[in-house]
Amino acid sequence: MTASLKKKRLCVFCGSGSGNHPDYKKLAQILGEQIAEHQWGLVYGGAHIGLMGAAADGCLSRGGEVIGVMPLQLVKLEVAHKNLTQFVPVETMHDRKQKLYDYSHAFVALPGGPGTMDEWFEILTWAQIKYHQKPIFILNAEINGIRYYDHLLAQLDLMQNQGFFKAEHRQLYKEARSLEQLWTYLKQI
């Protein structure tokens, strides 16, 4: 069941690491700032580290609402952000993904590792089986000459070309190549 959504909230899937280039963290921080400036709320995994912490800190620095959702196992590892608008501890990663969905109007993936991929693909799969119709994005901005998600998008092309991913399902997400393009899409929601 979806929680009450009084204000628009963007769920950001991203790494608990910072990556090998400082512009990854800067991208997450600026997105967080822009979420607040556009009067949206941020929903994310609840950590104070990596891109996750940068996005949260960016949003908080502009007076924005930040909701973090974290399994108790990760809370025990002391990676939870202490200064959020709302912190939601949950039992499992499955519970986390459900809560992230419940609190959000739209979803975007920034660079990250297997956890980021897991969350993004699950929300895409939920859309594929018509569990929801919320917008899904990949932020594929160029950092240090690299677009982080180019290979993933090529893999999705291969899945479609080989008959494992329907063309109609490719319409369930959009690639944004810049923050400006992402906000162009989000303003249409």
C-alpha positions in Angstrom: 0.0 0.0 0.0 1.4 3.4 -0.9 1.9 5.9 1.9 0.2 9.3 1.6 2.2 11.5 -0.8 1.4 15.1 0.0 4.4 16.5 -1.7 6.3 15.1 -4.7 9.3 12.9 -3.7 12.1 11.5 -5.8 13.6 8.2 -4.8 17.3 8.2 -5.6 19.1 4.9 -5.9 22.9 5.5 -5.7 26.1 4.2 -4.2 27.2 4.1 -0.6 30.6 4.6 -2.1 31.9 7.8 -3.7 33.4 6.4 -6.8 36.9 7.2 -8.2 36.2 10.7 -9.3 35.0 13.6 -7.1 32.4 14.7 -9.7 30.3 11.6 -8.8 29.8 12.9 -5.3 29.3 16.5 -6.6 26.6 15.2 -9.0 24.7 13.6 -6.1 25.1 16.7 -3.9 23.8 19.0 -6.6 20.9 16.7 -7.3 20.0 16.8 -3.6 20.2 20.6 -3.6 18.0 20.7 -6.6 15.4 18.4 -5.1 14.9 20.9 -2.3 15.0 23.9 -4.6 12.3 22.4 -6.7 10.2 21.8 -3.6 10.4 18.0 -3.9 11.4 15.6 -1.1 14.2 13.1 -1.3 13.7 9.4 -0.5 16.8 7.2 -0.4 18.6 4.4 1.5 19.4 6.4 4.7 23.2 6.3 4.7 25.5 9.2 5.6 28.3 7.9 3.4 29.1 7.9 -0.3 26.8 9.3 -3.0 23.9 8.6 -0.7 25.2 10.9 2.0 26.1 13.6 -0.5 22.5 13.6 -1.9 21.0 13.8 1.5 23.4 16.5 2.7 22.7 18.5 -0.4 19.0 18.4 0.1 19.2 19.1 3.8 21.5 22.1 3.1 18.7 23.7 1.2 16.0 23.0 3.8 14.6 20.0 1.9 12.7 17.0 3.2 14.8 13.8 3.3 13.4 10.4 4.2 15.9 7.6 4.7 15.0 3.9 4.8 17.5 1.4 6.1 17.5 -2.3 7.2 18.4 -2.8 10.9 21.5 -4.8 9.8 22.9 -1.7 8.2 21.9 0.5 11.1 24.1 -1.8 13.3 27.0 -1.0 11.0 26.7 2.6 11.9 26.2 4.0 8.4 22.8 5.6 9.2 22.5 9.3 8.6 21.6 11.0 11.9 20.1 14.3 10.7 17.3 13.3 8.4 13.7 14.6 8.3 12.5 11.1 8.8 14.4 7.9 9.3 12.6 4.6 8.7 14.3 1.5 10.1 13.0 -1.8 8.5 13.8 -5.5 9.0 14.9 -6.5 5.5 16.1 -5.2 2.1 12.7 -6.3 0.7 11.0 -4.1 3.3 13.3 -1.3 2.3 12.4 -1.5 -1.4 8.7 -1.5 -0.5 9.0 1.6 1.7 11.1 3.4 -0.9 8.4 2.7 -3.4 5.6 3.7 -1.0 7.1 7.2 -0.2 8.1 8.1 -3.8 6.5 9.6 -6.9 9.4 8.8 -9.2 12.8 7.0 -9.2 16.2 7.8 -10.5 19.5 5.8 -10.6 22.8 7.6 -10.1 26.1 5.7 -10.2 26.3 2.9 -7.8 27.1 -0.8 -7.4 25.0 -4.0 -7.1 22.6 -2.6 -4.5 21.8 0.3 -6.8 21.3 -2.0 -9.7 19.1 -4.3 -7.6 16.8 -1.5 -6.5 16.6 0.0 -10.0 15.9 -3.3 -11.7 13.3 -4.3 -9.1 11.4 -1.0 -9.6 11.6 -1.5 -13.4 10.4 -5.1 -13.0 7.4 -3.9 -10.9 6.5 -1.5 -13.7 6.9 -4.3 -16.3 4.4 -6.4 -14.4 2.1 -3.4 -13.9 2.6 -3.2 -10.2 3.0 0.6 -10.7 3.1 3.3 -13.3 5.5 5.7 -11.6 8.3 7.3 -13.7 11.7 5.7 -13.7 14.9 7.3 -14.8 18.6 6.7 -15.2 20.9 9.7 -14.8 23.6 9.0 -17.3 25.6 12.3 -17.0 29.1 12.4 -18.3 31.7 12.3 -15.5 35.4 12.5 -16.5 34.6 11.5 -20.1 32.5 8.5 -19.1 28.7 8.0 -19.1 28.4 5.5 -16.3 25.3 3.7 -17.6 26.2 3.3 -21.3 27.1 -0.4 -20.9 23.9 -1.1 -18.9 21.8 0.6 -21.6 23.7 -1.4 -24.2 22.9 -4.6 -22.2 19.2 -3.6 -22.2 19.4 -3.2 -26.0 20.9 -6.7 -26.3 18.2 -8.1 -24.1 15.6 -6.6 -26.4 17.4 -7.7 -29.6 17.6 -11.3 -28.3 14.0 -11.4 -27.3 14.3 -11.2 -23.5 13.0 -7.6 -23.0 10.0 -6.3 -25.0 10.2 -3.1 -26.9 7.1 -1.8 -25.0 9.0 -2.3 -21.7 11.8 0.0 -22.9 9.3 2.8 -22.6 9.1 2.2 -18.8 12.2 4.3 -18.1 14.0 7.3 -19.6 17.7 8.1 -19.8 18.6 11.6 -18.6 22.0 12.8 -19.8 22.1 15.8 -17.5 20.4 17.2 -14.4 18.6 19.7 -16.6 17.2 16.9 -18.7 16.1 15.0 -15.6 14.2 18.1 -14.3 12.6 18.6 -17.7 11.2 15.1 -17.3 10.3 15.5 -13.6 8.4 18.7 -14.2 6.0 16.8 -16.5 4.9 14.6 -13.5 
